[in-house]
Amino acid sequence: MSGEGGITSLVLHEGDAVLLGVFGELDAFTGPELCKVVTGCLAQRPARLVMDVSGVSFCDASGLTALLKAREAAVQSGTCLVLAGVQPALQRILAITHLDTVFGLRPQTGPTPHTGPAAA
């Protein structure tokens, strides 16, 4: 478990997927930490990276940028990135910015054999 930079993350492995739990506020201060954690996850070359954001209590424009950087890194690695456990506040931000169509979204958490649309 990592807690640097004001955001906490927990990485679990299940088959060919990595589950990344993210907790706290996602903003200009914590976005770079999230990007470091995602880079570490992608270095393992998983088929899927399921980012459980159910513990994200706040997300601003910088947080959205961090999520987009994570998606771009996943695409470059050939990994499908899925956001799971998206809470109503974050869902609203993603819908307003039309990023809900960019990310694969799942209401539940945890990797499954079929994670929906690829992040490519």
C-alpha positions as CSV (number, residue, x, y, z in Angstrom):
1,M,0.0,0.0,0.0
2,S,1.3,3.4,-0.9
3,G,0.3,6.7,0.8
4,E,2.7,9.3,-0.6
5,G,1.5,12.6,-1.8
6,G,-1.9,12.5,0.0
7,I,-3.4,9.7,-2.0
8,T,-3.4,6.1,-1.0
9,S,-3.3,3.2,-3.4
10,L,-3.4,-0.6,-3.1
11,V,-2.3,-2.9,-5.9
12,L,-3.6,-6.5,-6.2
13,H,-2.8,-9.0,-8.9
14,E,-5.4,-11.5,-10.2
15,G,-4.4,-13.6,-13.2
16,D,-3.6,-11.3,-16.1
17,A,-5.1,-8.3,-14.5
18,V,-4.0,-5.7,-11.9
19,L,-6.5,-4.1,-9.6
20,L,-5.4,-0.7,-8.4
21,G,-7.5,0.8,-5.6
22,V,-7.3,4.5,-5.3
23,F,-8.4,6.4,-2.1
24,G,-8.4,10.1,-1.3
25,E,-8.5,13.3,-3.3
26,L,-7.3,13.3,-6.9
27,D,-5.9,16.8,-7.7
28,A,-2.7,18.7,-8.7
29,F,-0.9,17.4,-5.6
30,T,-1.9,13.7,-5.9
31,G,-2.1,13.2,-9.7
32,P,1.6,12.8,-10.1
33,E,1.7,10.1,-7.4
34,L,-1.1,8.2,-9.2
35,C,0.8,8.4,-12.4
36,K,3.9,6.8,-10.7
37,V,1.7,4.0,-9.3
38,V,0.1,3.4,-12.7
39,T,3.5,3.3,-14.4
40,G,4.6,0.7,-11.9
41,C,1.5,-1.4,-12.6
42,L,2.0,-1.1,-16.4
43,A,5.6,-2.2,-16.1
44,Q,4.2,-5.7,-15.3
45,R,2.5,-5.7,-18.7
46,P,-1.0,-6.8,-17.5
47,A,-3.7,-7.4,-20.1
48,R,-6.1,-5.3,-17.9
49,L,-5.6,-2.6,-15.4
50,V,-8.8,-2.1,-13.3
51,M,-8.6,1.1,-11.4
52,D,-11.1,1.0,-8.5
53,V,-11.9,4.7,-7.9
54,S,-14.7,4.1,-5.4
55,G,-12.5,5.6,-2.7
56,V,-11.8,8.8,-4.5
57,S,-13.5,11.6,-2.5
58,F,-12.7,14.5,-4.8
59,C,-11.4,15.0,-8.4
60,D,-10.6,18.3,-10.1
61,A,-9.3,19.1,-13.6
62,S,-5.8,18.0,-12.6
63,G,-7.2,14.7,-11.4
64,L,-8.9,14.2,-14.7
65,T,-5.6,14.9,-16.4
66,A,-3.9,12.2,-14.3
67,L,-6.6,9.8,-15.3
68,L,-6.1,10.7,-19.0
69,K,-2.3,10.2,-18.6
70,A,-3.0,6.8,-17.0
71,R,-5.2,5.9,-20.0
72,E,-2.6,7.1,-22.5
73,A,0.1,5.1,-20.7
74,A,-2.1,2.0,-20.8
75,V,-2.9,2.4,-24.5
76,Q,0.8,2.7,-25.2
77,S,1.4,-0.5,-23.2
78,G,-1.3,-2.4,-24.9
79,T,-3.3,-2.7,-21.6
80,C,-7.0,-2.2,-21.3
81,L,-7.7,0.4,-18.6
82,V,-11.1,0.2,-16.8
83,L,-12.4,2.5,-14.1
84,A,-14.5,0.6,-11.6
85,G,-16.6,1.8,-8.7
86,V,-17.1,5.2,-10.1
87,Q,-19.1,7.2,-7.6
88,P,-21.9,9.7,-8.6
89,A,-19.8,12.8,-8.2
90,L,-16.9,11.5,-10.4
91,Q,-19.5,10.0,-12.8
92,R,-21.0,13.4,-13.3
93,I,-17.6,15.0,-14.0
94,L,-16.8,12.3,-16.5
95,A,-20.2,12.8,-18.2
96,I,-19.9,16.6,-18.4
97,T,-16.5,16.3,-20.0
98,H,-17.6,13.4,-22.2
99,L,-14.8,11.3,-20.7
100,D,-17.3,8.6,-19.8
101,T,-17.1,7.6,-23.5
102,V,-13.3,7.5,-23.4
103,F,-12.9,5.2,-20.3
104,G,-14.2,1.7,-19.9
105,L,-16.5,2.1,-16.8
106,R,-17.8,-0.6,-14.5
107,P,-20.0,0.0,-11.4
108,Q,-18.4,-2.9,-9.5
109,T,-14.8,-3.4,-8.5
110,G,-12.4,-6.2,-9.0
111,P,-11.1,-7.7,-12.2
112,T,-13.4,-10.0,-14.3
113,P,-12.7,-11.9,-17.5
114,H,-14.7,-9.3,-19.5
115,T,-14.1,-5.7,-18.6
116,G,-16.0,-4.0,-21.3
117,P,-14.7,-1.7,-24.0
118,A,-10.9,-1.6,-24.5
119,A,-9.1,1.6,-23.7
120,A,-7.7,1.8,-27.2
